[in-house]
Amino acid sequence: MYNTALLGSSDRLAADLLNPYIEQIENAVDLRQLRYIYEDFRIHLMMLEDEAYEKGEYKKALEVGVIGSVIGYMLDDFYNCFYP
């Protein structure tokens, strides 16, 4: 969350968007399952970013895009664990 704030997005927005996924994240039994949860979250973020942009909510689209980028960087670490 702090990375999103450093890059210009609201940490509160990141927390609100991540909230529906918290239970799944906490109950993940392995790294692979956790990766899939975050991949779903990133897809959700891309859809929200597109919707916000289409509505002319450019600041929100940018903030959601930043959160998606941070999740993308995190997913790169997951891929490096599976495919060194």
C-alpha positions in Angstrom: 0.0 0.0 0.0 2.8 2.4 0.8 4.3 1.9 -2.7 1.0 3.0 -4.2 1.0 6.2 -2.1 4.6 6.9 -3.1 3.7 6.7 -6.8 0.8 9.1 -6.5 -2.2 6.9 -5.6 -4.3 7.0 -2.4 -3.3 4.3 0.0 -7.0 4.4 1.2 -8.1 3.6 -2.3 -5.7 0.7 -2.5 -7.0 -0.6 0.8 -10.6 -0.3 -0.3 -10.0 -2.1 -3.6 -8.0 -4.9 -1.9 -10.5 -5.4 0.9 -12.7 -7.9 -0.9 -9.6 -10.1 -1.5 -8.2 -10.1 2.0 -10.0 -13.3 3.2 -8.8 -15.2 0.1 -5.2 -13.9 0.6 -5.2 -14.9 4.2 -6.5 -18.4 3.4 -4.1 -19.0 0.5 -2.3 -22.3 1.1 0.6 -21.8 -1.2 2.4 -19.2 -3.3 0.7 -20.4 -6.5 -2.7 -19.8 -5.1 -1.7 -16.4 -3.8 -0.4 -15.6 -7.3 -3.7 -16.4 -8.8 -5.6 -14.2 -6.3 -3.4 -11.3 -7.2 -3.7 -11.9 -10.9 -7.5 -11.8 -10.5 -7.1 -8.6 -8.5 -5.0 -7.1 -11.2 -7.6 -7.9 -13.9 -10.3 -6.3 -11.7 -8.1 -3.2 -11.4 -7.6 -3.0 -15.2 -11.4 -3.1 -15.7 -11.9 -0.4 -13.0 -9.3 1.8 -14.7 -11.0 1.5 -18.1 -14.4 2.3 -16.6 -13.1 5.3 -14.7 -11.3 6.6 -17.9 -14.5 6.2 -20.0 -16.5 8.2 -17.4 -13.9 10.9 -17.5 -12.6 10.2 -14.0 -9.0 10.6 -15.1 -7.5 11.0 -11.6 -9.2 7.9 -10.4 -8.1 6.0 -13.5 -4.6 7.1 -12.9 -4.7 6.0 -9.2 -6.2 2.6 -10.1 -3.6 2.2 -12.8 -0.8 2.9 -10.3 -2.2 0.3 -8.0 -2.3 -2.2 -10.9 1.3 -1.4 -11.8 2.4 -2.1 -8.2 0.6 -5.4 -8.3 2.2 -6.2 -11.6 5.7 -5.6 -10.1 4.7 -7.9 -7.2 3.5 -10.6 -9.7 6.9 -10.4 -11.4 8.4 -11.5 -8.1 6.0 -14.4 -8.0 7.0 -15.5 -11.6 10.6 -15.3 -10.6 9.9 -17.8 -7.8 8.3 -20.3 -10.2 10.5 -19.7 -13.3 14.0 -18.7 -12.1 
